[in-house]
């Protein structure tokens, strides 16, 4: 199979996989994987919902009293609880549904840019946790503590024949036993469960969570001064929650303190659920990173070690290839890669803005990186053919046209090796000539001290990178490091030139501080 056909098969497989992924960066789990990962959450949410419904239908556990002052004409006067009962402007079922659906809609919209099913799933379950947990919390408080709604007396319709049977100061305190026998039992049960507001609890849980999600994805509160519209986006869900809470005082469903208590409960649940789902709440560096689950059946991270490397504290040097960007970083398959895949192996190479997209995605990753972690695009290149490669291929110790014998250290490139480096130079030129979307040039070059590697670097990048005045400054010149060489061995072709010889032959480089004049046998690779 030739390399071109191999690449076509590989790219076709990649595109089929991409279509299956619905353009998400990380994979979509199978139904079995998803069930294994979420069945316990689903079961607990169902149980919590059933318990909340049961408690909400139960009688109030507390026995509260309320004051009634009877005038001589028989009217009841106590304005706090004497408002008329009105139909709810926003029914509780609609409030809960909107608290779930509106955030979920924006989670889906965010995937246009985020492109991660794992993130979508994490955000969705996070808002479900927030609403379910706070709903159960407020129902417990309603049932055990409760309180009278503003329209309580209208529902109760006190029995005037019970005048004088009250308790407390001047006998004005009564319990629900004074209510009319004709009072609607369901309405009466609901009228003594005012505290806290369930509407506001659900709204605050869903919409505060959504505001935190907006902040995490848009970096509204970060280390830079954003545009004003981002603040409006952050505040929009909070406005929605405030309006829902305010409406409850308009339709006589709740007192202001019921609304405040519900908002506190809901917001607390939102903060807790968000932190359980993402790496941070306010730290802009990584508050958009969804947390992995221990022993998860599926994850966007190839291995636990990959996640640890992506989110390490920087103690100890670790590096991992991040999948999803280049075909070379994907798990090995039966199909081999060609030596020169399109766009250097970039998976989204058919995109008209492929390099801009790559830069944006890496920038997003870097903004999320914890202290000590960096996401870097590394262009790794092997040197072109050198004369010792010809010797190894032809079993000749002295190729007649080489100008190099097998007893001399540090063999140079062959003419073919020079042409190979020039071909790479042409590939870079092609990508740089994309007027609307040029490839980003490396900001730093590192090289092995072997002359074949140095010559390859010079031929590849020389005219458009090494000759640049900025790159010729002290901190931008290519850095030659001993540890980047192939190996230390007894063979002469693995012995480098001296430090002085390297600087004479390649004056545009800088030498690492630990670089010795002659290579030591103890040099670490």
C-alpha positions as CSV (number, residue, x, y, z in Angstrom):
1,X,0.0,0.0,0.0
2,X,1.5,3.3,-1.0
3,X,1.7,6.2,1.4
4,X,-0.8,8.4,-0.5
5,X,-3.4,5.6,-0.4
6,X,-2.7,5.0,3.2
7,X,-3.2,8.7,4.0
8,X,-6.5,8.7,2.1
9,X,-7.8,5.7,4.1
10,X,-6.6,7.4,7.3
11,X,-8.3,10.7,6.5
12,X,-11.5,8.9,5.4
13,X,-11.5,7.0,8.7
14,X,-10.9,10.3,10.5
15,X,-13.8,12.0,8.8
16,X,-16.1,9.1,9.5
17,X,-15.1,9.3,13.1
18,X,-15.6,13.0,13.1
19,X,-19.1,12.6,11.7
20,X,-19.9,10.1,14.3
21,X,-18.6,12.5,16.9
22,X,-20.9,15.2,15.6
23,X,-17.8,17.5,15.4
24,X,-17.2,17.1,19.1
25,X,-13.5,17.1,20.2
26,X,-13.9,14.2,22.6
27,X,-15.8,11.0,21.8
28,X,-19.5,10.4,22.4
29,X,-20.0,7.3,24.7
30,X,-22.0,4.3,23.7
31,X,-25.4,3.8,25.4
32,X,-23.8,1.2,27.7
33,X,-20.9,3.5,28.7
34,X,-23.3,6.4,29.3
35,X,-25.6,4.2,31.4
36,X,-22.7,2.9,33.5
37,X,-21.6,6.4,34.2
38,X,-25.0,8.0,35.0
39,X,-27.4,5.3,36.2
40,X,-26.7,6.2,39.9
41,X,-27.2,9.9,39.3
42,X,-30.4,9.2,37.5
43,X,-31.7,6.9,40.2
44,X,-30.9,9.4,43.0
45,X,-32.5,12.3,41.1
46,X,-35.7,10.2,40.6
47,X,-35.7,9.3,44.3
48,X,-35.1,12.9,45.3
49,X,-38.0,14.0,43.0
50,X,-40.3,11.4,44.4
51,X,-39.5,12.3,47.9
52,X,-40.0,16.0,47.2
53,X,-43.4,15.4,45.7
54,X,-44.4,13.2,48.6
55,X,-43.4,15.8,51.2
56,X,-45.0,18.6,49.2
57,X,-48.3,16.7,49.3
58,X,-48.1,15.9,53.0
59,X,-49.6,17.9,55.8
60,X,-47.4,20.5,57.5
61,X,-45.6,19.2,60.5
62,X,-45.7,22.5,62.5
63,X,-48.6,24.1,64.2
64,X,-48.4,27.8,63.6
65,X,-50.7,30.4,65.0
66,X,-51.8,33.7,63.4
67,X,-53.5,36.8,64.8
68,X,-57.0,37.8,63.8
69,X,-58.7,41.0,65.1
70,X,-62.5,40.9,64.7
71,X,-64.2,44.2,64.3
72,X,-67.7,44.8,65.7
73,X,-69.1,44.5,62.2
74,X,-67.5,41.0,61.9
75,X,-64.7,41.8,59.4
76,X,-61.3,40.1,59.9
77,X,-58.4,42.5,59.8
78,X,-54.8,41.4,59.4
79,X,-53.3,42.7,56.2
80,X,-50.2,40.5,56.0
81,X,-52.3,37.4,55.4
82,X,-55.5,38.9,54.1
83,X,-54.6,39.4,50.4
84,X,-56.9,37.7,47.8
85,X,-55.9,34.4,46.4
86,X,-54.9,34.8,42.7
87,X,-53.9,32.3,40.1
88,X,-50.1,31.9,39.8
89,X,-48.6,33.9,37.0
90,X,-45.9,31.3,36.6
91,X,-47.0,27.8,37.7
92,X,-44.4,25.8,39.7
93,X,-44.1,23.2,37.0
94,X,-43.3,25.8,34.3
95,X,-40.8,27.5,36.6
96,X,-38.9,24.2,37.2
97,X,-39.1,23.3,33.5
98,X,-37.7,26.7,32.4
99,X,-35.0,26.5,35.1
100,X,-33.8,23.3,33.4
101,X,-34.5,24.0,29.7
102,X,-33.1,27.5,29.4
103,X,-29.7,26.7,30.8
104,X,-29.6,23.4,28.8
105,X,-30.4,25.4,25.6
106,X,-27.4,27.6,26.3
107,X,-25.2,24.6,27.1
108,X,-26.1,23.3,23.6
109,X,-25.4,26.7,22.0
110,X,-22.0,26.8,23.7
111,X,-21.0,23.6,22.0
112,X,-20.7,25.5,18.7
113,X,-17.4,26.6,20.3
114,X,-16.7,24.2,23.1
115,X,-17.4,21.1,21.0
116,X,-17.3,18.6,23.9
117,X,-20.0,16.2,24.7
118,X,-18.4,15.5,28.0
119,X,-18.7,19.2,28.9
120,X,-22.3,19.3,27.7
121,X,-23.1,16.3,29.8
122,X,-21.3,17.7,32.8
123,X,-23.1,21.0,32.6
124,X,-26.5,19.4,32.2
125,X,-26.1,17.1,35.1
126,X,-24.7,19.9,37.2
127,X,-27.8,22.0,36.7
128,X,-30.0,19.0,37.4
129,X,-28.1,18.4,40.7
130,X,-28.5,22.0,41.7
131,X,-32.3,22.1,41.1
132,X,-33.0,18.6,42.5
133,X,-31.0,19.1,45.7
134,X,-32.3,22.5,46.5
135,X,-35.9,21.5,45.7
136,X,-35.7,18.7,48.2
137,X,-34.1,21.1,50.7
138,X,-36.8,23.8,50.4
139,X,-39.6,21.2,50.5
140,X,-38.2,19.8,53.8
141,X,-38.2,23.4,55.2
142,X,-41.8,24.0,53.9
143,X,-43.1,20.8,55.4
144,X,-41.3,21.1,58.8
145,X,-41.4,24.9,59.2
146,X,-43.7,26.4,56.7
147,X,-45.4,29.7,57.0
148,X,-48.6,31.5,55.9
149,X,-49.0,32.8,52.4
150,X,-50.2,36.4,51.8
151,X,-53.6,35.0,50.7
152,X,-53.9,32.6,53.7
153,X,-56.9,34.2,55.3
154,X,-58.8,34.3,52.0
155,X,-58.4,30.5,51.7
156,X,-59.0,29.9,55.4
157,X,-62.1,32.0,55.6
158,X,-62.2,32.0,59.5
159,X,-65.4,30.8,61.2
160,X,-66.8,33.9,62.9
161,X,-68.7,31.7,65.4
162,X,-65.3,30.9,67.0
163,X,-64.8,34.5,68.2
164,X,-63.3,34.6,71.7
165,X,-61.7,31.1,71.5
166,X,-58.2,32.5,70.6
167,X,-55.1,32.3,72.8
168,X,-52.3,34.6,73.7
169,X,-52.5,38.3,74.3
170,X,-56.1,39.5,74.3
171,X,-57.0,36.1,72.8
172,X,-56.3,37.1,69.2
173,X,-54.0,34.1,68.2
174,X,-55.7,31.2,66.4
175,X,-54.6,28.1,64.5
176,X,-56.0,26.6,61.3
177,X,-58.8,25.0,63.4
178,X,-60.7,28.3,63.1
179,X,-60.8,27.9,59.3
180,X,-64.2,27.3,57.7
181,X,-65.2,23.7,57.3
182,X,-65.9,24.6,53.7
183,X,-62.3,25.7,53.0
184,X,-60.6,23.9,50.1
185,X,-58.3,21.4,51.8
186,X,-55.6,21.4,49.1
187,X,-55.6,25.2,48.9
188,X,-55.4,25.4,52.7
189,X,-52.5,22.9,52.9
190,X,-50.7,24.9,50.3
191,X,-51.4,28.2,52.0
192,X,-49.5,27.2,55.1
193,X,-46.3,26.3,53.1
194,X,-45.1,29.8,52.2
195,X,-41.6,29.6,53.5
196,X,-39.3,29.4,51.6
197,X,-40.3,30.1,48.0
198,X,-40.0,27.0,45.8
199,X,-40.3,29.0,42.6
200,X,-37.3,31.2,43.6
201,X,-35.3,28.2,44.8
202,X,-35.5,26.5,41.4
203,X,-35.0,29.7,39.4
204,X,-32.0,30.7,41.4
205,X,-30.5,27.2,41.2
206,X,-30.8,27.0,37.4
207,X,-30.0,30.6,36.5
208,X,-27.1,31.2,39.0
209,X,-25.6,28.0,37.6
210,X,-26.0,29.4,34.1
211,X,-24.3,32.6,35.1
212,X,-21.4,30.7,36.5
213,X,-21.2,28.7,33.3
214,X,-21.2,31.9,31.2
215,X,-18.4,33.2,33.3
216,X,-16.3,30.0,33.0
217,X,-16.7,29.8,29.2
218,X,-16.4,33.5,28.4
219,X,-13.8,34.4,31.0
220,X,-15.9,37.3,32.2
221,X,-14.0,37.6,35.5
222,X,-10.4,36.9,34.5
223,X,-7.0,38.6,34.3
224,X,-8.1,41.0,31.6
225,X,-10.7,43.7,31.1
226,X,-13.5,42.3,28.9
227,X,-16.1,44.1,26.9
228,X,-19.2,45.4,28.6
229,X,-21.6,43.0,26.8
230,X,-20.1,40.1,28.7
231,X,-21.2,41.6,32.0
232,X,-24.7,41.9,30.6
233,X,-24.6,38.2,29.5
234,X,-23.5,37.2,33.0
235,X,-26.3,39.3,34.7
236,X,-29.1,38.2,32.3
237,X,-29.8,34.9,34.1
238,X,-29.8,36.7,37.4
239,X,-32.3,39.1,36.1
240,X,-34.5,36.2,35.1
241,X,-34.3,34.7,38.6
242,X,-35.1,38.1,40.1
243,X,-38.1,38.6,37.9
244,X,-39.5,35.2,38.8
245,X,-39.0,36.0,42.5
246,X,-40.6,39.4,42.1
247,X,-43.7,38.0,40.3
248,X,-44.4,35.8,43.4
249,X,-45.0,39.0,45.5
250,X,-47.3,40.4,42.8
251,X,-49.6,37.4,42.6
252,X,-49.8,37.1,46.4
253,X,-48.0,33.7,46.5
254,X,-45.1,34.7,48.7
255,X,-43.8,37.3,51.1
256,X,-40.5,39.1,50.3
257,X,-38.6,37.1,52.9
258,X,-39.8,33.8,51.4
259,X,-38.3,34.9,48.1
260,X,-35.0,35.9,49.7
261,X,-34.7,32.6,51.5
262,X,-35.5,30.7,48.3
263,X,-32.9,32.7,46.4
264,X,-30.2,31.9,49.0
265,X,-31.0,28.2,49.0
266,X,-31.0,28.1,45.2
267,X,-27.8,30.1,44.8
268,X,-26.0,28.0,47.4
269,X,-27.0,24.8,45.5
270,X,-25.9,26.3,42.2
271,X,-22.4,27.1,43.6
272,X,-22.1,23.7,45.1
273,X,-23.2,21.8,42.0
274,X,-21.0,23.9,39.7
275,X,-17.9,23.2,41.9
276,X,-18.7,19.5,41.9
277,X,-18.8,19.6,38.1
278,X,-16.0,21.9,37.2
279,X,-12.4,22.5,38.4
280,X,-13.2,25.9,40.0
281,X,-15.9,28.5,40.4
282,X,-14.0,31.8,40.1
283,X,-10.4,30.8,39.0
284,X,-10.5,31.9,35.4
285,X,-7.5,29.6,34.6
286,X,-9.5,26.4,34.9
287,X,-13.1,27.0,35.9
288,X,-14.3,25.8,32.5
289,X,-12.6,22.4,32.8
290,X,-15.2,19.6,33.5
291,X,-14.0,17.3,36.2
292,X,-13.4,13.6,35.4
293,X,-15.2,10.9,37.4
294,X,-13.2,8.3,39.2
295,X,-13.4,5.0,37.3
296,X,-15.6,6.6,34.7
297,X,-16.8,4.4,31.9
298,X,-15.9,7.2,29.4
299,X,-14.0,10.4,29.5
300,X,-12.4,12.8,27.0
301,X,-9.1,12.1,28.7
302,X,-7.2,9.1,27.3
303,X,-6.0,8.0,30.7
304,X,-6.0,9.3,34.3
305,X,-2.4,10.3,33.8
306,X,-3.5,12.5,30.8
307,X,-5.9,14.4,33.0
308,X,-3.3,14.7,35.8
309,X,-0.9,16.1,33.3
310,X,-3.4,18.5,31.9
311,X,-4.4,19.8,35.4
312,X,-1.2,19.3,37.4
313,X,0.1,21.8,39.8
314,X,3.4,21.9,37.9
315,X,5.4,20.0,40.6
316,X,7.7,17.9,38.5
317,X,8.1,18.0,34.7
318,X,5.4,16.0,32.9
319,X,4.2,16.1,29.4
320,X,1.4,14.4,27.5
321,X,0.1,14.6,24.0
322,X,-3.4,16.1,23.9
323,X,-5.6,14.1,21.5
324,X,-8.0,15.6,19.1
325,X,-5.7,18.1,17.3
326,X,-3.2,16.2,15.2
327,X,-3.4,12.7,13.8
328,X,0.0,11.9,15.2
329,X,-1.3,12.3,18.7
330,X,-4.1,9.9,18.3
331,X,-3.9,6.3,19.6
332,X,-2.1,4.0,17.1
333,X,-4.2,2.2,14.5
334,X,-3.5,-0.5,11.9
335,X,-3.1,2.2,9.3
336,X,0.3,3.9,9.1
337,X,0.7,7.7,8.6
338,X,2.5,9.1,5.6
339,X,5.7,11.0,6.1
340,X,4.0,14.3,5.2
341,X,0.3,14.3,6.0
342,X,-1.7,17.5,4.9
343,X,-1.2,20.5,7.1
344,X,1.4,18.6,9.1
345,X,-1.2,16.2,10.3
346,X,-3.8,18.7,11.6
347,X,-7.1,16.8,11.9
348,X,-9.2,19.7,10.8
349,X,-7.0,20.4,7.8
350,X,-10.0,21.0,5.4
351,X,-11.2,24.0,7.4
352,X,-10.6,27.3,5.6
353,X,-9.5,28.7,8.9
354,X,-7.7,25.7,10.2
355,X,-4.7,27.5,11.8
356,X,-6.8,30.3,13.3
357,X,-9.1,27.6,14.8
358,X,-6.1,25.7,16.2
359,X,-4.7,28.9,17.8
360,X,-8.1,29.7,19.3
361,X,-8.5,26.2,20.7
362,X,-5.0,26.2,22.2
363,X,-5.6,29.7,23.7
364,X,-8.8,28.3,25.4
365,X,-6.9,25.4,26.8
366,X,-4.1,27.7,28.1
367,X,-6.6,30.0,29.8
368,X,-7.9,27.0,31.7
369,X,-4.5,25.7,32.6
370,X,-3.7,25.7,36.4
371,X,-0.5,27.2,37.6
372,X,2.6,25.4,36.3
373,X,0.8,23.8,33.3
374,X,1.3,25.0,29.7
375,X,-0.3,23.9,26.5
376,X,2.3,24.2,23.7
377,X,2.2,23.2,20.0
378,X,5.5,21.4,19.4
379,X,6.7,20.9,15.9
380,X,8.9,17.8,16.0
381,X,11.1,17.2,13.0
382,X,13.7,14.5,12.2
383,X,16.9,15.5,10.5
384,X,17.3,14.7,6.8
385,X,19.4,11.9,5.4
386,X,23.0,12.1,6.6
387,X,26.0,10.2,5.4
388,X,26.0,7.6,8.2
389,X,22.4,6.7,7.0
390,X,23.9,5.9,3.6
391,X,26.5,3.8,5.2
392,X,23.9,1.9,7.2
393,X,21.8,1.4,4.1
394,X,24.5,0.4,1.6
395,X,26.9,-1.3,4.1
396,X,29.7,0.9,2.8
397,X,32.1,2.4,5.3
398,X,33.4,4.9,2.8
399,X,30.8,6.2,0.2
400,X,33.0,7.7,-2.5
401,X,31.0,10.9,-2.9
402,X,30.3,11.6,0.7
403,X,33.3,13.7,1.8
404,X,32.9,11.9,5.1
405,X,34.5,8.7,6.4
406,X,33.2,6.4,9.0
407,X,36.0,7.4,11.4
408,X,35.0,11.1,11.5
409,X,32.5,12.4,14.1
410,X,29.2,14.2,13.3
411,X,28.4,13.3,9.7
412,X,26.7,16.0,7.6
413,X,23.6,15.8,5.4
414,X,23.7,14.1,2.1
415,X,22.4,16.0,-1.0
416,X,19.2,14.0,-0.6
417,X,19.0,15.1,3.1
418,X,19.4,18.7,2.1
419,X,16.6,18.3,-0.4
420,X,14.4,16.7,2.2
421,X,14.9,19.8,4.5
422,X,14.2,22.1,1.6
423,X,10.9,20.2,0.9
424,X,9.9,20.9,4.5
425,X,10.8,24.5,3.9
426,X,8.4,24.5,0.9
427,X,5.7,23.0,3.0
428,X,6.0,25.8,5.6
429,X,6.0,28.3,2.7
430,X,2.8,26.9,1.4
431,X,1.1,27.2,4.7
432,X,2.5,30.7,5.3
433,X,1.2,31.9,2.0
434,X,-2.4,31.4,3.1
435,X,-3.2,35.1,3.1
436,X,-6.3,34.8,5.3
437,X,-5.1,32.0,7.5
438,X,-1.3,31.6,7.6
439,X,0.3,29.0,9.9
440,X,1.6,30.4,13.1
441,X,5.4,30.3,13.2
442,X,7.2,28.7,16.1
443,X,8.1,31.3,18.7
444,X,11.2,29.3,19.9
445,X,13.5,26.8,18.2
446,X,15.4,24.0,20.0
447,X,17.8,21.7,18.3
448,X,20.1,18.8,18.8
449,X,23.9,19.6,18.7
450,X,24.5,17.2,15.9
451,X,25.3,19.0,12.7
452,X,22.8,17.0,10.6
453,X,20.0,18.3,12.9
454,X,21.3,21.9,12.9
455,X,21.6,21.9,9.1
456,X,18.1,20.6,8.7
457,X,16.8,23.3,11.0
458,X,18.7,26.0,9.1
459,X,17.4,24.8,5.7
460,X,13.9,24.4,6.9
461,X,13.4,27.7,8.8
462,X,16.3,29.8,7.6
463,X,14.8,32.3,5.2
464,X,11.6,33.1,7.0
465,X,12.5,32.6,10.7
466,X,16.2,32.4,11.5
467,X,16.9,35.5,9.4
468,X,14.2,37.5,11.2
469,X,15.7,40.3,13.2
470,X,13.5,39.5,16.2
471,X,14.5,35.9,16.2
472,X,18.2,36.9,16.1
473,X,17.9,38.6,19.5
474,X,19.6,36.7,22.3
475,X,16.4,35.1,23.8
476,X,14.9,34.1,20.4
477,X,17.9,32.4,18.7
478,X,17.6,28.6,18.4
479,X,18.8,27.0,21.6
480,X,21.1,24.0,21.2
481,X,20.6,21.5,24.0
482,X,22.7,18.4,24.7
483,X,19.7,16.4,25.9
484,X,17.9,16.7,22.5
485,X,20.5,14.6,20.6
486,X,19.6,11.0,19.5
487,X,22.0,9.0,21.7
488,X,25.4,8.7,23.2
489,X,27.1,5.6,21.8
490,X,30.6,4.4,20.9
491,X,29.9,5.0,17.2
492,X,31.5,8.0,15.7
493,X,28.4,9.2,13.9
494,X,26.8,9.8,17.3
495,X,29.6,12.0,18.5
496,X,29.0,15.7,18.1
497,X,31.3,18.5,17.2
498,X,32.9,20.6,19.8
499,X,31.1,23.7,21.1
500,X,33.5,26.0,19.3
501,X,33.0,24.1,16.0
502,X,29.2,24.3,16.3
503,X,29.3,28.1,16.8
504,X,31.6,28.6,13.9
505,X,29.5,26.4,11.5
506,X,26.2,27.7,12.9
507,X,26.7,31.2,14.3
508,X,23.0,32.0,14.5
509,X,22.4,29.6,17.4
510,X,22.8,29.9,21.2
511,X,24.2,27.2,23.3
512,X,22.6,25.8,26.5
513,X,24.3,26.9,29.7
514,X,25.2,23.3,30.7
515,X,26.7,22.6,27.3
516,X,30.3,21.5,27.6
517,X,33.0,22.0,25.1
518,X,33.2,18.3,24.4
519,X,30.4,15.8,24.9
520,X,30.7,13.8,28.1
521,X,29.9,10.1,28.3
522,X,27.7,11.0,31.3
523,X,25.5,13.4,29.5
524,X,21.8,12.7,30.1
525,X,19.5,12.4,27.2
